[in-house]
Structures are given as C-alpha cells and as structure tokens.
Amino acid sequence: MIDIDKWTEIYNTVKKHKLRTALTAFGVFWGIFMLVVLLGAGKGLENGITSEFNIAKNAVFIWTQRTSVPYMGLKAGRFIQMTNDDVAAIKAGVPEVGVVAPSNQLQGDFTVNYKDRSSAFTVNGETPELLSVKPLKVTTGRFVNGIDLQEKRKVAIVGPRVLEVLFPGEEQPIGKYISIKGSYFQVVGTFEPVGKGEDVMEDAKVIYIPHTTLQQTYNEVNKVGFMALIPKPGVPAAVIEDKVKTLLMQRHQVAPEDLKAFGSANVEKEFQDVQGLFTGIAGFSWLVSIGTIIAGIIGVGNIMLIVVKERTKEIGVRKALGATPWSIISLIIQESIVITGFAGYMGLLTGTGIIALIEYLMRRFDVQAGFFGIPEVNLGIAVTATVLLVFTGALAGLIPATKAARVNPVVALRDE
C-alpha cells in the first residue's frame, strides 16, 4: 500500500479514463449515500415516535368496566369498583410487581379559582409512585409525598397551563391557595410534562393532589379509578398484567372467562411492536442500499476486466521481467479498492453531512415535523460501511486480478 510506483500507476489509469471511472464509482457512492440517509431518516422517525411514549416503557394500566358474564349468582352488567384493599392485595399477592400507582380523577363540572381568576382544569389524585410511571419535571417546590398521603394534606402541584391562567406574569405560586370545587389547596410545587404531542398539552392543564386527599375531600372514600403497574427488573409486563387481572377477578367475583370486566393497556407490548417496525425499516434500508452497492461493485469489476484487457501487453512485459503473480494481483486489487473506497467514502461523507445539516436545522429552529424526530447516524453503521467497502472493493478486483496473474508472457507480447 505504500509503494509509490503503484499509486502513480493507479493515478495515471484513473486520469486517463476519468469519465469511465466516475460513472463506475457513482454506483458505489450512491449505495453508501442511500444507506446513510435512509438509516439516519429511519432513526429520526424512531426518535420522533419514541418520544411520544412519555410514560414508562414497561408500564401496565388496569381499569374496571362492566361484567359480561353471570357468575356465582351475580348478574351480568355489574360495574366493578377497585379499592385501596385491592392495591394492598396486589402488593402482597403479586411479588413480580415493582410499582403500584393507584389514581383517581375528580369528576363533574367545576372550576379552579385563585382570587378573581378561574378556569376548568383536570384534577388527579396521585401517589409518589406516579413519577416512576410518568416522568414529570418538577420545576419548583416538590411533588406529592408519603406524609401528604398519610395526613391527607390539601396540597397541590400545578402544571404550566395552570400557571399561565391563575398566576400570570412573574407571580410566585408556591404557598398560595387555590380553590378546587369549593375546597382550598396550598400550591407546593410546579411541574412541566416530559415529551411532546397532544398528551403533553393535556398534561400541562393538570393539577395533582394526594390520592387519599381526593378520596376523603370529594366523597370517593376507598375508591380507586385505575392503577398503573411496573414489573420488577427482568419481569415481562405481560406477566403482571395477567396475574393482577386474575387476582382482581377473584376478589370481585368475576368469571374467569369474562374478558370485559377489566380493561388493560400494556405499554411494553406496544413499544415492542413499534421497535419491530423500525427493525423492518432498517432491514429494508440495508436491502435497498446493499443492492445498489452490489450493482456498483459489479460495475467496478467489469471496468477492472477492461483494464486488464487493455494492459495485457504491459502485464506480459512485467511477468517477462520477473514480476510475481502476487505483485500483479495486488496492483489490480489495490486499484479496485481505491475506486470503491474513495467513492464509498465520499458517499459516507455526503450522507453524514446531509443528516448533520438536518439535525442542526431542526435543533437550531426547534422544528417539530410531526412524528419525525432528530435524525442520527450511528458510528457503528459508518464503521460497518467502511469495512464493507474495503471488502467488496477487494472482491470486485479479485477475478480481474486472477485473470491478469494467469496471463502468458509469450502470448501477451504477441498480442496486438
């Protein structure tokens, strides 16, 4: 590789046939370019959709509905009401569960008031475990804690939209009292939702209060609206989903075959389905790009065959002067690697540059393109593409090089 004479010969050959070499190398360039751009765009789509999952990726949500099957003398159509006792039973009876976060939402028409300002907001009764399920950025103050639950404190944590309406300007909300459906709550914290999309806009309108406080203050004693569950590390979410629903069916005398009594949502399963989609997109990108690269490599191989044909007499002279077969083979393979390597490297640089430019513009101007997030180019992909180029470049020149090494010096010198 450091033989100056070989590099000079390669340069002269490429310079002599500039158009032919450029057209041949373009196939390799375009294949690598497509690979980088498609994979980068696919990663951007993955980042955009993944960012929509602004909850724990292995969370399970369970809520109650009405029974559809008579059981143990009880009629169909019963509404099942979960209770605090169910929460305790799950913690004691399903060891695979790591986090149980019961929740209630204040029902009815009401407004939240502060001085002469008022508006309608969503009020949820939560526990500290919510932060394990739904990441929130507590900007000032604190979130609900265990003492709040034990003492049923009337405290509230408000979202950014609540701040805009009830506390406009620079007014500090911490320590102030707001009226929720006729009861006063002290603001002890503010938060910002994490993620993007419509869910984040809705979360901005939420006020969180202690779960036990909502139950006692608004006549929801011992009632649980729904539960969010997270399994212990290494436990699939589907396991706790099935076990918890089975336990709840037994506690509330629901027929085992009644699939409508309890509703559930398995975020882990949905996330795995999405990941499978992106794996398919990446596979398709590799398939299309590799096909294009192979077409380019075949073109390089054909060009090298033509080069060998054109330089038959030269090769004959070399062999007559004592050149070894390996010196002939290495010359042809090196020229093939140079063409494919340079073309591929330019494709890699161009594709990476375009992805980097898109990333810069999206971050600079805070562009939100629907489900499309910030595109990325994986370093491993760049290394893999480079290794692939070197290998395919050598492979493309192998057959022409072998043919060149078999040239008979006597026949080559007689060749016109």
Secondary structure as UniProt FT lines:
FT   HELIX           4..16
FT   HELIX           18..50
FT   TURN            51..52
FT   TURN            57..58
FT   STRAND          60..64
FT   TURN            72..73
FT   TURN            76..77
FT   STRAND          82..83
FT   HELIX           84..93
FT   TURN            95..96
FT   STRAND          97..105
FT   STRAND          112..114
FT   TURN            115..116
FT   STRAND          117..119
FT   STRAND          122..126
FT   TURN            128..129
FT   HELIX           130..133
FT   STRAND          136..141
FT   HELIX           146..151
FT   STRAND          155..158
FT   HELIX           160..166
FT   TURN            169..170
FT   TURN            174..175
FT   STRAND          177..180
FT   TURN            181..182
FT   STRAND          183..193
FT   HELIX           198..203
FT   TURN            204..205
FT   STRAND          206..210
FT   HELIX           211..217
FT   TURN            218..219
FT   TURN            221..222
FT   STRAND          223..224
FT   STRAND          226..231
FT   TURN            233..234
FT   HELIX           237..251
FT   TURN            252..253
FT   TURN            256..257
FT   STRAND          262..266
FT   HELIX           267..310
FT   HELIX           312..320
FT   TURN            321..322
FT   HELIX           325..364
FT   TURN            365..366
FT   TURN            370..371
FT   HELIX           379..405
FT   HELIX           409..414
//
